[in-house]
Amino acid sequence: WGTRNFEEDEVDRPQFVGDEAQPRRISPITNQNETYYPPARRARTQALSCVLILAAIIVLNIIILGIFNAEYVLEYKLNGTVFYALGESMSLVQAVLIQIMSYFYGMAVVVLNDAENYRTQTSYENAMIIKKFAFEIFNNFSALAITAFFKNSLFECTDGNCLSDLEELLWSIMGTRYALNFVAAFSAPIKRAVAYVMPAAAAEANDSDGSDDEEADADGPPAEAPRFEAELQLDEFEGMFDDYAEIVLQMGLVALFTLGWYLVPLLAAGEILLQIRVDAHKMTSQAQRPNPMPAESVGSWGVLMESMGFLAVFMNAGIVVFTTDSLGAYSLLQRWIVFFVLEQVLLALKVAVHAAIDDEPTELGELKRRQTHVVNRHKNVFFDDDDG
């Protein structure tokens, strides 16, 4: 499909601009004029981005701990059914916080990544992925990790080992994800209902689209507009970045916290099926058809998914040893010993399975070597016969 070694010859992004002092230079490699942006200047911007992301993570964890403290006060310090019910609703607050912080941080990370001015689309997306998940891992999993390992010592758990609290939080998170998918699935009927109930607001929104549409519709729309004209009225396709992010985050949720609630994999499978239909409806009726973009590989997404697998080993071993009552009769030192032995065994098993499965089938490897041979023989006039 023409994507082998794509990154080596990838063209510049249209948004890539040169430095104000020296926007163009002679390339030391090709000896041709090229747009130039100093790596040192990008490094300074990257350092500023790291500081801002770290600050965002600190603020996020302060808010999460504040919600846990509010739950503790409402349930155990204040008397009354109303206060207890408010305390029980804090799990839902944590789940909603994840979506709110993800939304606002998603807008901020685009600004930070644009400021770093990457040359190619691949490097731009890889940097975006790193920034996105440096925060999203804490945003999606901090409350769960605190519930599993620290809530009983910092605050108080319902049954002493926090498994029921972890299950309640997982239920709230999965329920929120399902609710958002249902809203996305029925967004068109919701918009029509809003337009029916509040026609003035709908008319104002249509008027804000621009004067070009007014000029085009001056003589009235045709009886049946062609398909491409109808598509021009739709929103542009937003790309696959958010879809990839949701899949990777859901994979982390399943791999890391299934021991907290055994229905998580089943609910995740149902969410995937629902998401497939939502995305299909979005791509066929709610957005313009996407422009195909070549890519050599999945990039940093593969590294993230591999990292989730390793993180799951430590998380699940920790839940078994420290959160459940399986080793309740053991001392803290004995639990730590069991934890280190268990995670080493699981890591060895994971590495062994990974090594036993080839990343590339033998037939594909032979086909790629054959193509390289044909190119060298007929294009580069290279001969390597055994006869000499």
N, C-alpha and C positions, 0 to 999 in steps of 0.2 A: 504493500500500500504506500510505498514511498516515504516511510517514516524512519527507516534505519539511518542512524547518524544525522537525524533531523536537527538536533540541537547544535551541531557543529556549524551548520550552514543557515541557522535560523536568522531571519531578517529582523531589523529593528522594529520595535513597537512604534506606532504613529505618535504616541504620547511621549516618546523618549526625546528629550531636548539636550542640547549641549550646554557646557558651562558658559556663563556670561563672558568671562574673560577670554576663553578660548573655545568657542563652540565647535570648530572644525580643526582637524589636524591630519597630517600624513601618517597613515597606519604603519608602524614598524614591521608589520607582518606582510601586508599586501601591497604596501607602497602606494596606496590609493587614499583619497580624501575620505574621511569618516567623521561622523558625529562623535564628539568626545566629552565625557563627563568624568572628572577626577575621582578615582576610588576613595581617596582620603576624605573628600567632601561627603561622599555617600556614607562612609564609615562614621562620620560625626553625626549624621542624621540617624543612622542605625543605633548609635549609642543613646541618643535622645529618645528614640522609640522604646528601647529596652527600659530606660528609667520610667517612662510613662506607663508601660505595661506592668512593671513591677509595682508601681503606685496603685494601679487599678486592681491588681491582685490583692494587695494589702487592704484596700478599701472594701473589696468584695468580702474578704474573710472577716473583717470587722463587722460588716452588716450581718453576715451569717451567724456569727457568735452572738450578736445582739438579738437576733430572732430566737436563738436557742435560750438565751437568758430570759426573754419575754415569755417564752413557753414555760420555763421553770417557775417564774414568778406567778403566772396565771394559774398554773395547775397545782402548785404546792405551797405557795405563800398566801394567796388570796382565797378566801372561802366563797363558795357559791357555785351554782350550776352554770351560770352564764360565764364566769371567769374560766371555769374548767373547759367549757365548750370552745371558748376563744383560744385557750391553750392547745386544744386538740386540732384547731384549724391552722396552727403554725406550720404544719407539714405542707399544707396547700400553699401557704405564703412562700415557703422555700421553693416549691416547684414553680410558682409564678415568677419569683425573683430570677430564676435561671433564664426564663424566656425574656424578661425585661432587660437584664444585663446583657444577654446575648444580642438583642436587637440594637441597643445603643453602642455596645462595643463594636458590633459589626460595621456601623457607620464610621466610628472613629478609626478603625484599623485600615479602612480604605484610604482615609486622609493620610495616615502615617505612611502607608506603603507607596502612595503616589508621590509623597515628598522625597522618597529615596531614589526615584527616577531610574528604574531598571531598564536596561537596553532591550532585552527580549521578553516575550510573553512567558516563556518557561521560568526564567529567573524571577519575574514579577509574581507569578503564581506560587512558586516555591516559598518566596519570602512572605507572601500573604498567608500561606498555610501555617508557617512557623508562628507568625504573630497571632493568628486566629486561635491556634490550639495551645499556645503558651498561656492564654487566658481561659479558654473554654474547658480545659482539663480541670482547672480549679473551680470554674463556674458550675460545671455539671457534677463534679464528684466530691468537692470539699465537704458539703453537708452530709453526704453519705458516709464518707470516711470518718468525719467527726462523730457521727452517730454510732458507727461500728466500734470505734476504738477509744474515743475520749469523752463521750457524753456522760457515761456513768461516773467518771471521776470528776469531771468539771461541773456537771449539773446533776441530773438524776434520770434514770430510765424506768420504764413502766414495770418491767419484770426483773430488773437487776442485771440482765445481760444484753439489753438493747436490741435483741433480734426483732421483737415486735415493733419497736420504734423504727428500725431499719425497714421492715416490711411496710409500715404505714407510709414512710417517706417514698419508697419505691412505688407504692400504689399511687400516690399523689403525682409523682413525676410522670409515670406512664399515662395516667388519666389526663394530665395537662397536654401531653404530646398527642394523644388521640383527639382531644377537643380541638386543638389547632388544625389537625388534619381534616376534621369534619368541617371546620369553618372554611378551610381552603377548598374543600370539595364542593361546598354549597355557596361559594362566594358570589357567583352570578345571580342565583335567586335572591341572595341577601341584598345585593345591590338593587335589584328590581323592586324588592319590597321597600327598601329605603326610598327609592324614587317614587313609589306609589304613595307612601306615607308622607314624605316631605318633598313634593315636586319642586318647590322653590330652590331647595338646596341642590337638587339634582341638576336643575337648569343652570344654576350658578357654576357648578362644576364643569358642565359642558361648555359654558361660555368662556371659561378660563383656558380652554385648550388652544386658543389662538384665533387670529382673524383669517388665516388661510382657509380653514374649514368653512367659515362664513361665506367667503368669496366663492368657494367651490360649490356650496349649496345654494347659491343665490337663485339659480333657476330650478331648484328642487332636485333631489336625488333621482337617479334613474330608477326605472321600475325594478330592475334586477342588476345590481352592481356586479362586475366581474370579481372573481375570487381574490385577485391581487389587490383590488381596490378595497375590498372588505378587510383584508389582512392589514392594510396600511392604517386602519383605524384602531388596531389592537396595540397593546403594549409590546415593547421589544422583549425578546427572550432574555432572561437574566443570566443565563449560563448555568453550568453544572456545579459550580463551586459549593453553593449552599446544599445541594443534594448530596454531594460527596461528604460534606461536613456532617450532615445528619446521619448518614450511614456509619461513618467512623465513630461518632459519639454514641450511637446506639450499640455498635459493636462493643465499645468500652463498657457501656452499662450492663450488657449481657455477660461479658467475660469477667468483669470485676465483681459484680454484686448478685449473681444468680443464687449464691448460697444464702443471701438475705431473704429472697422470696423466689420460690421455685417456679412461679408462673411467669417470671420475666421473659424467658426465651419464647414461650408461647405467645405472649402479648407482643413481643418484638416482631415475631413472624406475622402476626395479624397486622401490625402497623406497616410492615413492608408491603404487604398485599394492598392495603389501603393507599399507601403512598404511590404505588405503581399506577393505580387508577386515577389518583389525583393528578400526578404528573402527566399522564396520557391526556386527561381532559384539558389540562393547562396548555399542553403543546399543540393540541388539535383545534382548540376553540377559543382560548383566552390570550394567546400570545402569537406574535409573528413567528414564522418558521425560523429555526435557528440557523446561523451560518456555521458550517462545519469548520472546525479548527484542528489542524494536525498536531500530534504530540508523539514523542518517541516512546514515552512510558507514562505511568500514572504519577511519576515524580515523587514528591514527598509524602503523598498519601500512602504509598507502600511502606515507607519507613514508619509512619504513624501507626499503621495497623500492626506492624511487627512489634513496635514498642508496646502497644496495648496488650499483646500476648505475653510479653515478659512482665509487664506490670501486673497482669492478672495472676501470675504465679505467686507473687508476694502478697497481693491483696487477699486471695482465697486462702493461702496458708495462714495469714494473720487472722482472718475471720474464724477459721477452724480452731486455732490455738487460743486466741485471746477473747473472742466475742461469744462463742458458744460455751456450753457447760461441759463439753466433752472432756476437758482436762481440768475440771474444777478442783480435783483432789491434788493437783500438782502445785508446787511452789512456783513463784515467778521465774526463778532461775531455771527450773526444769522446763517451764513453758518456752523460754527463749531457746533452750537447747533443742527442744522438739521442733520449734519453728525453723531454726537454721537447718536442721537435718531434712525436714519436709520440703522446704523451698529448694534445697540443693538437689533432692531427688526429682522434684517436678521439673526443675530447670534442665537436668540431665536428660530426662525423658523428652522434653520439648526439643532440645537440640538434636537428640538422636532421631526423632521423627522428621525433623526438618532436614537432616542430612540424608535420610533414607529416601526422601521424595525429591526427584530431580526438578529443578526450576524450569528446565527446558527439555522437552522430549527429544529423544535421540534422533527421530526422523526430522524434526525441525532444525536441529543443529547441523545435520548432514545437508539439508536443503540450503541453509544459509552459507555453509562452506562451499557448496556447489556454485551458488550465485557469485560468491566472491571470486572463485576460480574462473568463471566465465567472463566476468568483468575484467580481471587481470589479463586474461588471454587475448580477448578481442578488442578491448578498449585501451588498455595500457601496454599491450604487446609484450606480455611477460610470459616466458616459458620456463617451466620447472620440470622437465621430463627426467625420468630415472635413467634413460639411455645416455644422458649427457650430450 
